[in-house]
Amino acid sequence: MAVNFFLSVFGLYSLVLIIFGTIGNSFTIYICLRKRLRSYTTFIFIAFICFSDIFSLYIWCLDHFSEAFFKTVIEEIGIISCRVSFFQQVSSLQSSSWLLVALSLDRYLGVRFRTWRSLYFKAHQAVFCSFALIFLILIINSQILVLAGDETDGDFDCYYNDAHHGWVKTWTKVHTYLYSIIPSIFLAILNTMVFYKTWKNNMRISNGISDVESNKIRKKRFGLVIAILTLGFMLTTLPSAIITGYFHSSLNSRNETKIYIYICDSMAFTYHSSKFIVLAISNTQFKKELLLFAHEFLNKLECLQERFYPNYSKSITESSG
């Protein structure tokens, strides 16, 4: 009884993540692509990451809600649903992680070479790089659309069937490495090099400026947003990826152990749903653009109000006077 209660709680939490993540990531894409920010490669990569994150929320995360309340798993509906859903899930997760690696690499090269962004890598090249990464990942996972799922004697199993058991089991392990383990290694190396290079540069100029100014330069160059996204990615996705690749079949067989899958997936999908909060808290440029959007939106509301309710607006003005 207690296990079913916790499964229902995590199922509801998954639904909240889907709603909040879809709205938050969509709004983040809009802000990142506004005129003042879309010239920065960092915000181009973040927009593509949020785009991938939206697609990642609608399979396994939705499964936890539908299974807890309706005893339905999207991938088990049929062969087409299985292949398309499995393909969408792993491709979107891998795209999100490798776009974050590309973002960190761009950050490192920007710190390492002063003319990197001004001469060699501008916004339109970041767009091309993002599309190329997503396309490559789609090609790598395209075999899922042919090989995943099998129906034998009326029994359908999307992930662990007799006909393709070896291939599916192997590919879920491949996904573990492509989604979390290998990107985490690259992210750790790149961010360590960025930190070292930034610290080294700051040591050269620290004698000529105050400690406060030095801290501001260090934060700006290191990239607080990228550091938070990287750390969050490594802490939240590794448990979920390892369970998916090595323990999903055994843990998913009983409700008492299935809750571990729900917990780890909830951590990972919380990360994929929280880009808007991270940027709104830690990035000055994003906050300024967000406030500017809010100001413009309120002005438009006032214009609409004056257009449709002119007498109401006039009475407010007179009373305030």
Sequence and secondary structure as in RCSB ss.txt:
>XXXX:A:sequence
MAVNFFLSVFGLYSLVLIIFGTIGNSFTIYICLRKRLRSYTTFIFIAFICFSDIFSLYIWCLDHFSEAFFKTVIE
EIGIISCRVSFFQQVSSLQSSSWLLVALSLDRYLGVRFRTWRSLYFKAHQAVFCSFALIFLILIINSQILVLAGD
ETDGDFDCYYNDAHHGWVKTWTKVHTYLYSIIPSIFLAILNTMVFYKTWKNNMRISNGISDVESNKIRKKRFGLV
IAILTLGFMLTTLPSAIITGYFHSSLNSRNETKIYIYICDSMAFTYHSSKFIVLAISNTQFKKELLLFAHEFLNK
LECLQERFYPNYSKSITESSG
>XXXX:A:secstr
 HHHHHHHHHHHHHHHHHHHHHHHHHHHHHHHTSTTTTTSHHHHHHHHHHHHHHHHTTSHHHHHHHHHHH   GG
GS HHHHHHHHHHHHHHHHHHHHHHHHHHHHHHHHHH TTIIIII  HHHHHHHHHHHHHHHHHHHTTHHHHS E
EETTEEESSS STTHHHHHHHHHHHHIIIIIHHHHHHHHHHHHHHHHHHHHHHHHGGGS HHHHHHHHHHHHTHH
HHHHHHHHHHHHHHHHHIIIIIHHHHTTSHHHHHHHHHHHHHHHHHHH HHHHHHHH HHHHHHHHHHHHHHHHH
HHHHHHHH HHHHHHHHHHH 
